[in-house]
Amino acid sequence: MTKQGLPAPIADWVTIPELYRDPFPIFERLRSEGGVHWVPAVNRYLVTSYDAVHATELDQGTFSADEEGSLMIRAMGHSMLRRDDPGHYAERKAWQPALRPGVVKKTWMPLFERNAERYLREFMDKGPGADLVWDFAAPYAAENLRAVIGLHNATQQDLQRWSQTMIDATGNYADDPVVWAKGNASFNEVDEALDEMLAWHVKHPDNSLLSNLLALPDYQMPLAAIRANVKMTIGGGLNEPRDAIGVGMWGLLTHPGQRRLVETNPDLWDAVFDETIRWVAPIGMYSRQTTRDVVLEGIRLPAGAKLGICILSANRDEKIWKEPAAFDISRQAEGPHLAFGKGVHVCLGAWVARAEVAAVALPKLLSSLPGLSLDPGNPPEAGGWVFRGMTRLPVTWSSTPTAAPCKAPPSIAIVGAGPSGCYTAQALRRTFPDADLVVIDELPTPYGLVRHGVAPDHQGTKAISRQFARLFEKDAVQFIGCTRVGTDISLDRLTSAFDAVVLATGLHQDTSLDVPGTTLDGVHGAGKITRLLNSHPHEVRPAPGLGTSVALVGQGNVAIDVVRLLAKKDSDLTDSDIDDDAHARLTNGLRTIHVIGRSMPPTAKFDPVMLRELAELQGVEHIVHGVDERDLAAATDPRSAVVLELLRRPHTDARLRVEWWFGYSPTRINDLDGNRHVASIGIENKDGTGLELKADSIITAIGFQATAGQQIVDVDDAARESGRIRKGLYAAGWTRRGPKGTIPSHRSDSRQLAETIQADIAGPAHKPGLAAVERSLASSTSYDGWLLIDANETRNAASGRVRRKISDLRELQIIAGSALSLSAVEPAIPDDAPDDPPANATEGEPVNVVFATESGNAELVAEELATHLERTHDVRIVDLSDVGAAAIDSSRFTIIVCSTYGDGELPTRARRFHEDLLSARPDLSGLRYALFGLGDRSYAQTYSRGSEILDETLQSLGASRIGDVGRHDAAGRDLAPGVAVGWIKKVFESVPASDGPGR
């Protein structure tokens, strides 16, 4: 039955009036019940879950747009929206020239600006109480659309009438004859106007869609198709921007915090637009029909089944978005909305709508109407489910604008110099270029978890400290070391001196097991072991011996790090910064490591690449318990595949045995005859089968919590979500989220937090900042002090080590403090860009430097390349996380800088762009590019794989790569920006001057 699918549940409780009034509660219930239902009221299956909707959009072979008896075909004719490829592709390609991003920017944006000014003046003349939808958004969108199509013989009122009546007919599932009559009248009027204008455009070509269509040299669209596609464009091209304006303003006016964010940071208007059409998708539902029997989300659908693909519902799927019913423009790392569709039918007018709404209308409304608010005596209304938007939006505003106060640069203190603190400093520096920014840490050394938590044999991950160094060496961020907030200076004192204080102190203490025996001698936390191996000055030395047998509880990445470090011989640790004394003491006599985890391989928390790295160590035998070889062989996840490799290895004599216990949990830790020292650990599987493992030591790797005094203030759930503890006081990283997320995830959070802070301190900053607390910092150290420590450690590195870390706190303090009596210390980061411009590169050639990053290193490289090239080229920097495939500009030579993430994957923020490339499959035969990949050679099988994925895809679409692929090894000693600049010089030198980049 499972393979055949289940019959669709019948939602006979759904009614069309309820769907029109408020479909969201209905959709929520439908999603909770599976996401695919037969709904008698609309005589079709409704598809409501994100995954199901997305699946239909990417499989036109099974889910055809060419529906029999389509209401849209009846209302508008057989347009490209109701065709499958190849017929759809031919019409889409013909429709595209007037709607491309470059044309929108050059031709239509000036027009949108003029129309916005015109209809805004008319709107303001109506006075407070005017309806923002019908008195501004509708005429504005209609006037724009009239020009874009080229229907110069119609008025904007005509287009409004045509659009609304044909849209109503398209959604006429109640089969109302009056609706059909009005729609049919508009159908005929459009044909008459179009016939006249087609003849006109032959003689008077312009930039409009119709003129471009008629000028195509290799394709002549049939008249019936032109008529149908024009009607389709009138429908969607008017109601989508109109409703996005209405819903967007409704969202901002009812969410003052969101409004403040965008008023203080105009760069967020695109985020407002995307969140608006996610929150309430203007096109709420469209139809599809199955071409064969198919199972969708476990539901059996017969061939010929008519489907309603509910974008309104999919865009609020709880599995994709946190609090999907909330209007939140600061969403980060959540799923892409489906308002513009996916696959071959992705909206052609997306760039036009974004320009009309995000670039022009919404910003102009807020800037031109001071005190804009909802009319308290005339409440707004929304309606619709096939198409949804505001049906009423009366507003009021002040008659005269008030002058904006003069803003002074704010003062901001960040407590904690680890990854979250440094990423926050980066984001705040971009947001507040002139701010007084200081980073405070209790240690004289910056970088926190990077220095003392990342495994010492993973120098590629630690290399992110080079990126953070720029903050203190080039970006005028001040480092204050040896200062503990709560001891050396109170939090109240700090918040009274700075406009904003961000707590990024992290979580230091290992979480204890909740079983008897955890207080016995010989029980250690994985964090403690990692800090000992990283020479943390707060750990007690000498390091303990672990005995001959260790039981490690936990199977996440921290646990795998500890197992790998304990399993490595001294010769395996070349080019690390490991504490050799601690390593020797911990591993002396060690013969067996038991790794215990309650999860089975598919759901275990380790990254496959981590386990693969461990599996490659010589002299280590792996024994796997608790799994079935057949189950592992049948599984499709990469974790099971690696565990299967371990299981199938022959047993050999080895210096160390690692025994893996999947599906087991500890029950108690035992001593021997009451001696208060670990002797064994009891474990039990889910079936209740228990056994006892001999162990001289126990290591727990089950999470972290704050140490005494580390949690300076309580952080409630609201603060964890927003980052705001209270206005002026904020939390970042693990202080905010708890022990969740990786180093790169802190980067995404930091951007959102910077926006929150920007909104909160939008007024004139008036607090004195560092000057007010200098007396409390008499014993603090500086970044120059850290540079002295850094030079000392690297100078005294043992053979085969990159540094010998100083673990004595007093020694560190003395070295750092000595910087006060020395001349300025030279920074560690050189000027990577040579003075000479790239040879044989023609001046003035336009260049795009495109980056795909996870932790920010690729962005750093992109900025360096742009700085180096801008003297001789027109350079633009593009973040792939912000664009789709349509943003590729083949007229500009493109330099791509791409990192690698996880198990040889693209950075998470670049995957949407890559998916868009694969689905849209644009013709990139005119694109020429150079490629620079960032990776870590420690992961031999996946090194620089992220750049290779992009390279393969671009070449498959016809693009041409120029020169060799550049690569930077994060585990090496060379800085990525310097390597990249040297590489691009060679790329340009390899191209003859007559055939330079962009030619």
N, C-alpha and C positions, 0 to 999 in steps of 0.2 A: 504493500500500500504506500510505503514511504517513497519508493522509486516512482510510482505512478502519480504521486501527489494526492492530496486530500481534496474533496469537493469544496467549492467556495462556500464559506458561511454566508447566510442570507441576512442582509441588514435591512429588514423590512420596516424598521423603525425610523429610517431616514426619510425626511420630507424635503421637497424643493424649497418651500417657504423658509424652513429652518436653515437650510444651506445658504440661502440668500442673506438671511438676517445675520447669522453668525456661524460660519462653518467650522470654526476651530474646535469647539467641544466635540462636535461630531467626528472630525478627523482624529482628534486625540483618542477617542474611543476605538475608532477603526484601526488605528495604528497599534493600540494595545492588544487588539484581538487578531493581529497578524498582518494587516496592511493590504490584503487583497480580499474584496467582498463582492458578492452580487447584490446590487442595489436596485430593487424593482422600480423605485420612483423615477430613476433616470434610465432604466432599461439597459444597463450595462454594468460591467465590473468596474469598481473604483479601486485604483491602485494608489495607496496613500503613504507607504513607508518610503524613506529616502532610498534605501538599497533597491527596492523593487522598481521605483521610478527610474533610478539611474540605470538599472539593468535594461529597461525597455528602451531608453534613449540610445544605448550603445549597440543595439541589435536590430537594425531596420529589416534584416532578413526575416526575423520572426515577428516583430512588432511593427507592422506596416503603417505608414502614415496615410496610405491610399485606402481609406475606409469606405466600404460600401454604404451608400445612403448617408454620407457625411453631411451634417448640418452646415458645416463651413462651406462645402462645395455648393450646397443649395443656396446659401446666403451670398456667396462671393464669387463662385466659379471655382474651377479646379486649379488652384494656385500651387506653387512649389511646396508649400507647407503640407499639402496633401498628396505629395508624390514621393516616391522612393528613387534612389539612384538606379540608373544613370540619368533619368529624366530630370530629377530634382537637381542634380549637380549642374547640368547645362543651364537651367534657368537661374540657379543661384549665382553661378559665375557671371552670367550676363547682367545680373542685378547689382553686382558688387562695386563697380568702379566709382560710383558717386558716393559710396558709403564708407570708403576706406579711411583709416585714421588720418593720413596725410591730407586728404581732401576735406575731411571734417575740420581739421585745424586751419587749413589755409582758406577754404571757401566758405564754410558754413558757420564757423565761430563768430566772425564779424557780424554776420547776419543775425545770429542768435542774440548777440549783444544789443544790436539795434532794436530788435523786436522786444527784448526784455525791457529796455528803457521805455519803449512806446507803451506797452501794455501795463507796465508798472505805473506810469504816469496816469493812465486811465483808471487803474485800480485805486490809486491814491485819491483821485478826484471824486470817487464814489464815497470816500470817507470811511471812518471806522464802522465796522459792521458789514463791510463788503465780504463777499464769499471768495476766499482765496482760490478755490478750485474753478468756479464758473466765471469769476470776474478777472482772473489772471491766468491760471495754469492752462485752462482749456483754450482760450484765444491765442495765447502765446505758443502753445504746442501746435495748434492748427495752422497758424501763420508760418511757422517754421516748416512744417510738413508740406504745405502748399508750395513753398519755394524749392524744397529738396526734390519733390516729385516733378515739379515743373507744370503744375496745373494752374497756370496763370489766369485762366478764364473763370476760375472759381474763387469764392471768398472763404475766409477762415470760418465763417458761419456755415457755409455749405459743407466744408470738411467736417465740422463738428457734427452736423446733422447726419451726414453720410456715415461717419464712423460709428456714432452711437446706435443708429438704427440697424446697421449691418452687424455690429457686435451683438446687439440684442437678438437678432435672428440666429446668429451662430450659436448662441446659448439657449435657444428656444426649445428646451427639452420638454416643456409643458405643451408644446405645439399650439401656442396661442395664435389664432388667425390674424389678429390685429398686428401682432409683431411681424408676422410674415408679410403682411400688406405694406407696412412701412419700410421694411427691408427691401422689398421688391422695387418700390418706388425709387429708393436711393440707388439700387443696382442699375436701374435704367438711366438715371441722371448721370451717374459716373460714366457710363458708356458714351453718352452724348458729349459730355465735356472732354472725355479722352479722345474721341474720334477727331474732334476739332483741334486739340492740342498736338496730336501726332503729326498732323499735316503741318502745323505751325512750326514744330521743332525741326522738321526737315529743312525748312528755309531759314530758321533762326536758332541755330544750335547755341546752347549755353552749358553751364556746369551741372544742370539738373539730371536727375535719374533718367528721365525720358530721352533727353538729348544724348546722353551717354549710351543708352540702349540702342538708339537708332544708328549710332556711329560705329557700332561694333563691326569690324571688317570680316569676321569669319562666322557670324551667327545671326540669324534672323528669327526672332521669337514670333511664333504665331500670334495673331491678333487676340484670339481667345485667351491665350496664356498671358499676354500683356494686360488685358482687362482684369483677369482674375488676380494677377499679382499686384496690380495697382490697388485694387479693392482690399486685398490682404494688407498692403502697406498702409492704406488709409486707416484700417482698423487698428492694427498694432502700433503703427507709428505715431498715432495720436494718443490713444488711451494709455500706453505705457509711460511716456514722459509726463502726461497730465496727472496720472494717478501716483507716479513716483514723487512728483512735486507735492501733491496734496498729502499723501501719507507721510512723506519725509518731514514736512512742516508740522504735521500733527504729532509725529514722534518727538521732534525737538521741542515743541511747545508744551508737551506733557511730560518731558523729561529734562528739567532745567540743568541737571548735571551734564547731560550729553550736549546740551546746547552750549554750555560754557566751554566744554572741551573744544568744540569746533570754532567758537568765536575767538578763542585764544590761539588756535592752531589751524589756520586755513588749509593746511595740507591734509586735513581729515575729511574734506568734503567728499572725496571718493569713497572713504569708509562710510560716510553717512548714506551715500547713494546705494552702496552694496548692502548695507544693513537694512535700508528701507525696503528694497525689493526682495530681500530675504524674509523680512518680518511680514510683509504683506505683498506677495507676488502679484503684479498687475494682471498677468495672464495666469489665472488660478488653475485651469484645467484644460487639457486638450485631449483629443481622441486618438486612439490607435486600434488596430485590429490584428489579431493573430493570424498568421499564415499557416500554422500547423499546430498540432497538439503540443502543449508546452506546460512545464511546471514552473510557476513563478512564486518564489518565497514559500515553497511547499504546497501551493494551491494549484490544482489541475485546471488548466484552461483549454477548452477545445479549439480546434481550428475554426476561424471565423468569429471568435469571441470579440465583442466590442468592448474596448477599455476606455475608462476615463483616467488619464494620467494627472494626478492631483498635485501640482507644484505647490499650491498653497499649503498643503499638508506636509509634503516632503521637506519643505523649507523650515518646518518646525518639528522635525523629528528629534526626540529627546536623545537618541543614540548618537546624534551628530553634534548637537549644540547643547551647551549648558544653559539652562533656563531659556529655551527657545522662544517662549512667549514674550520675553523681555526685549525692549529696544535698546541695543547696546553697541555703540559704534566702536568700542575699544576691544572687540572680540579678537582673540589671537589664537592661532593654531587650531581653528575649528574647521569644519568641512566647508567646501565651496558651495555656495547657494546654486540653485538650479533655475533661477528666475529667467535666465537667458537660454535655458536648455543646454544640452550637451550633444555630442556626436555630430552627425551631418546636418542636423537642423538647428544648430546653435544660432542665436538671433543675429541676423545681418545688420540690424540697426542699433546694435549695442553701443557702438562708439558715438553715434548720433545722440542717442538718449543720454549717455553719460555726459557728453558735452553740454547738451541743453540743460540738464538738471544739476549735475555736480559742479560744472565749471561756470555756469552762468546764473540760472534761476535762483537756486537756493541761497548762494552767497549774496546775491543782489537783494533778495527779499530781506534778509536779516540786516544787511548793512544800510538799507534805505528806509526801513521802517522801525525807528527806535521804539523800544517798549512793546514790540509785537507780541501779542498774546491772544488766546482764545477769547471769544466774546462770551462773558459769563452768563448773559441772558439769552443766548442763542446757541445751544450745544451742538457739537459736530455730530455727523452721522456717517457710517460706512455701510456698504452693501455689496453683495455679489459673491459668487463662488466660482463661476466659469471665468469671469473677469471681476476683479474686486478693487475698489478704491473708495475715496471719500465722496459721498453724495452731497454732503454739506460741510463747509468749513468756514463759518463766519469768524472774523478776527477783528481785533482792535489794535491801535498803536498810538503813540504820542504824536502830537502835531508837529513838534520841533525836535530835532535830534539834540542830544547832549554831548558836549565835547568829551572825548576820551581823556582820562587822566594821563599825565606824563609818567612813563614807567621807568624806574631805575632797575639796574640789574639786581637780581635776588641773590641772597647768600644761602647756600645749601651745604649741609654737613652729612656725610655718609659714614655710618659707624660700621666698620668691617671692610677689610681690603681684599676679601676673597672674590671669587668669580661674580657673584651676584652684586657685590658692592662696586666692582670695576665696571661691569656691564651697565649698572645704573648710572655710574659716572659718565660713561660714554654717551648714553642716551640723553642725559641731562645736559651734557656739553653741546650736543647737537641742538637741543631744544632751547638752551640759554647760552648762546655763544659768549656772552660777556659776564656770566654769573661768577660769583665768588664760590668756587667749588673746593671742598676739602674732604679728604678721606682719612678717617681716624681708625687706628688699629691698636690693640693692646700689645702686639709684638713689634719689634723694630723692623720686621720683614713684611713686605706686602705679599699679596696673592693667595693667602689663606689655604684653601683646599687644594689649589694647584700645586703649591709648594709642599704641603704636609699631608695631603689626602690621596692625590693621584699616585698610582703605583710608580715607584722609582724607576722601573724598567720601561715605563711608557713615556719616554721623553717627547714623543710626538704630541701627546695630549698636554703635557706640561708646557709645550712651546707656545701655548696661548698667552703665557705671561709676557712674551715679546710684544704681543698686541696690546696688552694692558699697560706695558711700559710707556707707550706713546702718550698715555694720559698725563703722566708726570713729567715726561721729557719734551713733549711738543704741544700738549693741549692745555697747559697752564692749570692743571689740577694739582693741588698741594697734598702731599702725604704727611700725616702726623702719626708717628709711631710711638710705642711705649706709653700709650694713654688708654686707660680703662675707664669707660663710661660707667658711672655708678660708684667708682672709687676715686679716681683722679679728678673727675669732673662729673657733676650730677646731670641727669637727663634734663631736669628742669632748667638748669643753667644753660644747657645747650639749646633747648627749644626757645628760650628767651632771647638768645643771641642770633639764631638763624631763622630765616623765613621758612625753611623746611629742613627736617631731620629725618634721614632714612636709616632704619635699623636693619643691618645685613650681617648680623653676628653669627648666623648659622646655628648648627646643632652639633655638639661635641661629644656627648656621652653616649656610649653604646646602650641600647635597650636590653634589659635583662630578660632571660627566659622565665616563664611563669611555671616552673616545676620545682619540686624539692631539690635542694642541693646546690642552688646557684651561688651560695655564699662560701662554698668550699674553696680552699686554696687550689690554684690551677685552673680556675675559670677566668677566661679573658675575653674581652670584646675585640671584634675584628678591627674596629677603629683604633683601638689602642695598639694592636699589632702593626697596623699600617703606619701609625704615627711614629712608633719606635723605628721602623725601617726607613722612615722619612726624616729622622733626627729632630722630631718636634721637641722644643725645649721644655715643655710642661710634663713630659713623660718621665717617670722614675727610671733611673738606670742603676746598675746594668740591666739589660733585658733578661727576662727569665728563660730558663731552658724549658722546652716543651715535652721532653722525654722521648720515648721511642714511638709512642702512638698518640695521635691527636684526633679528636672528634670535632668536626666543624659543623655547626648547625646553621643552615641557610644555603641557598644555591643561587643567589643573585650575583651580580657582577663583582660586588665587594668580596663575597666569599671566593669567587673564582680568582680574583686578584691575590688573595691571601694564599690559596692553594698553590698558585703558580709561583709566587715568590718563595714559599717554603720548599717547593719542589726543585727550584733552580739551584745549580751548583754555582760556585763563585765565577767560573768561566762563562756561565750563561748570562752574566749580568754586566757584560761589557757595554760601555757607553751609558750606564745608568748613574744615578746619584744615590744609590742605596747606602744605608748606614752599615758598613761591613761588620762592625763589631756586633751590632744588634742581630744581623742576619746569622752570623756564626753561632751566637749563643742560642738563638731560637731553634736553629736546625741541627744542632749538635746531637748526633745519635738518632735522629728522626728516621723511622723506617715505614710507618704507616700513617695515612691520613684518611679518616672516614669523613665523607661529605654527606650530610643528612638533610633531606628536604621533603616536605610534605606533598609537593606537587609532582606530577608525572612530567616527563620531558616536554610534551607539547605546550604546557602552561608554566614551565619553570621560568624564572626571572632572568636567567643569564642570557647574554647575547651569544649567538652561535660562534661568532668570530673569536670571542674570548675563550670558549671551550676548545675551539680548534687550535688556538695558539698553545694552550696547555697540552693538548694531545700531541703536539709536535716535539715536546721535550724528550730528549734521549735518556734512557735508563729509568723510565717511569712506567710501571705496569698499572693498567686500569682494569678494575673488576666492577661490573655493574650488577646491582641487585634491584629487585622489585619491578622489573619490566619484562615484557614478553617480546622475544625477537620478532615474532610475526606481526605484533602490533606496531612495533617500530618500523618494520619494513613497509607496512601498509600506510603509515602516516605520511603526510605530505609537507610537514613543517620542517624547517632547517634544524631545529634543536634535536628532534628525533633522529634526523639523519646523522648528526655528529655523534649522538649517544650510540646509535647502531654501529658506527665505525669502532667505537671503543669496545662495545660488546663482542664484536667479531674478531678482535685482535687475539692472536694466540698468547697464552700465558708464558712468560719468560722469566728467567732470573733477572731481577732488577734491583737497583739500589734503593728504590722507593716504590711502595704500592699505594695507589689511591683507590679507595673503595667507595663507590657511589650507591647511596641508599635512596632510591626514588620512592615516594609515597609513604615515607616514614616520618614520624614525629617523636621528639623526645618525651619521655614520661617522668624520668628522675635522673639525678646525677648522684652517684654513690661514692662513698669513701671506703677505706679498708679498715675494719675494726675500730672505727671511731677516730681515725687519725686526722680527720678534717682536711684531707687532701684527696683530690679526684683519683678514683681508681677505675671507674667504668661509667657508662651511660646506658640507661634503658631506653629502647625505642620500640615503637608499635606502629603497624600499618593500619589502613582503614578497616581491615577485616578483624582487627583486634589481636592479630598475631604479634607477639612481642619477643624480643631477644635482648641480650645484654652485650655491649661491645666494650672490650678492654680499652681504656684510654688513660693516659697519664695527664692529659690536659684537655680542656674543652675551650673552643673558640666559638663565640656567638656572632652571627652576622645577620641579624634580623631587624636592623634599623637603628635610628639614632634619636636622641632627645636632648633637651637643653641641660647643661650642667647647672649646679647651684650658682645663681647670680648671673648666668648667661642670658636668661629670659628676662630682659630689663622690664618689659611691660607685658601684660596679657594681650594676646591677639585673638579676637573673636572671629566667628565665621564670616561676618561681613567684611572685616579687615583682610581676611585671607583671600576673599574674592576680589576686592577692589585694590588692596595694597594700602588703603588709608586707615590708620588706627584712629586718628582724628585729624582735623585740618591742621596741617603743619607737622604732623608726625606720621611716618609711613614705615612699612615693612617690606623687605625684599628677600628673595631667595628662600632658603629653608626657614628663616625666621617667619616668613609670610606663609609659605605653603606647607610647612612641615617637611619631613624627610622624603620629599618626592621630587622627581625630575633630575635631569642630568645637567652638566655644565652648559651645553647649548640652550637648554630650555630656559635658563635664567636670562638669556639675551632677549627672547621674545617678551618675557614678563617685564623686562626693564623698559622697553619702549612704551608699553601700556602705562607703567607707573609714571614715566616722565610726562605723559599726557595728563594724567590725573594731577600731578603736582603743578603742571602748567596751568590747568584750569583753576586750581585752588589759590595760586598766588598771582592771579592775572592782574590784580591791582598793583599800585606802586609799592615796590619793596622798600622797607624802611628799617629793617633790623641791621645792626652793625656787623654781624658775622664774626669772623675770627678775631678782629680787634678787641671785641668785648670779653674774650675768654683767654687771651694770651697769658695772663698771669697764672691761670690754672694749668698751663702747658709748659711750665718751666723745665720739667724733666722729660719732655717729649723729644723724639728724634725725627729726622727728616728723610726725604728721599735720597739726599746725598749720603746719609748714613747707610742706607740700604745699598747704594752703589759700592761703598767701601766693603760691606759684608760680602757682596757678590764677587768683587775682585779678589778678596781674601780666599773665599771658598774655591773659586775656579783656579786660582794660582796654586793652591795647595792640594789639588785633586790627585788622588792616587792613580797609578797606571791603570788604564781601562775604565776610569770613572770621569764623568764630566765635571764633578765638583766634590769636595769633601765638606758636607754641611757642618756647621757649628751647632752643637746641641746644648751648649751651656748658655742659659739666658743672660747671665751676668756678662759673659764674654761678648755676646751679641750687643748688649746695651753699651758696653764700653767702646766697641768698634764703631757703632753707629753714632754715639755721642761725640767721638773724636772728629767727626766731620765738621763740627761747629768751629774748630780751630784750624781747619785746613782751607785752602783755596777751593773754589768750586770743582766738584768732581765731574769728569767727563761722562756724559751719558753712555749707556750701553748700546743704544741704537745709532748707527751711523746714518749719514745722509745717503740713502740707497741710490738716488738718481744721479747718474753722471752728468757732467755739465753739457756734453755734446749731444745734440739731437740725433735721432736715429738716421744713419747714413742711407742715402738713396730714397728716403721717404719724401714724397713731394709735399711741399708746404701747402697747407690749406685743405688737405684731403680730410673729409669728415670721417670720424671714427666713433663707434660706440664701444664702450668698455662695459661688458655685461658680466655680472657676477651671480653665482649661486653658492650660498654659504649656509652653514649650520651654526658655527660658533663665532663667526665674524671675521675669520682670517682672510677669506676670499674677498670680502669687502675692503679690508685693509690693503690688499694687493691691488685691487681695482683702483682705489684712490691714489695709490702711488703711481700706477701706470698713467692715470689721467693727468696727474700733476706733471709727470715727465713729458707727456705728449702735448699738453695744451699750449706750449710755446709755439708749436708748428702746425697744430691741427685743431680743427673744430671737434672737441671731445664732449661726449655725453656719457654719464654713468647710468646704467640701468640695472635695477634689482629684479632678478627673474621672479621673485616672489610677488612682485607687483603687476606683472604683465602676463598676457597670453600670447599665443602664437601669432595673433594678428599684429602684435607690436614689432615683429621682425621687420627691419628696414633694410632691404637688399641694396639700397643706394649708398649705404655707409659700410665701410670696412668694419668688421666686428671682431673684437678681442673678447674671448670668453674665459673667465676665471671660475673654475668649479672645484669645490671640495668633494670629499667622499665621506659618507656617513654610514654608521652601522655596519651591516654585513655586505659592504660593497654597493651601497645604494646612493642615489642622488640625495642631496640635502632635502629635508622634508619640505622646506619652503620653496623648492624648485620643482617639486613633483607635479604640481598642478600645471605649470608651464609645459612640462614634458608630456603629460597626459593630453594637453591641448594640442601639442604638435602631432601626437599619434592619432588623435581623433580627427583633427581638421585636415591633416596632411597637406599643408600648403606647398605650392611649388616654390622651392628655394633655389632654383637653378641660377639665379642672379646673385646669390649671397656668397661672399668670400669671407673667411674667418680664420683666425688663429686661436689656438686652444692651449690654455695653461691649467694643469691639474694639480690639486693639492691632496696629499695623502700621507700615509704613514707606512713606511716600508716594513715595519714590524709585522704588519698584516700582509704577508707575502701574496696571498691569493686575491686580495681585494684592493691592493695598493693603487690609488688613483683611479679606481673603477668608476667613480661618479663622472669624471670628465670623459671617460671612454663611452659611457652610455649616451651622453649628449652627442659626442662625435659620431657614433654609429647612426644615431637618429637623423642628425643633420645631413649626413652624406646620403642616407637613404632617400631624403627628400630633394636631392639634387644640389645641395650646397657644396662648395669646394673649400677644403682646408688648405691654408697657405703655410708652408714651413712645417717643421717637426713640432710635435706636441711637447710643450714645456712641462716640467714636473718639479715639484718641490717635495722633499721628504721631511715631514715634520719631526722625525726622529733624528735628523741630522743637525748640524751646527750652523748651517747657513740660514740667513733670514730670507723669508719668502719674498718680500718686496724687492730686495736686491737681486735675487735669482730671476724674478719675473722681468725686471728692467733689462738685465743682461740678455735674457731670452728674446724679448721683443725687438731688441736692437738687431739680433742675428736674423730674426724673421724678416725685418724690413730690409736688411742688407741682402737677403737672398732674392729680393724682388727687384728687377731692373727698374730704374727711375721712370722709364717710359711706360711701365706697366705696374705702377705703384698701387698700394692699397686703395681701394675704392674705384680704380679704373675699370 
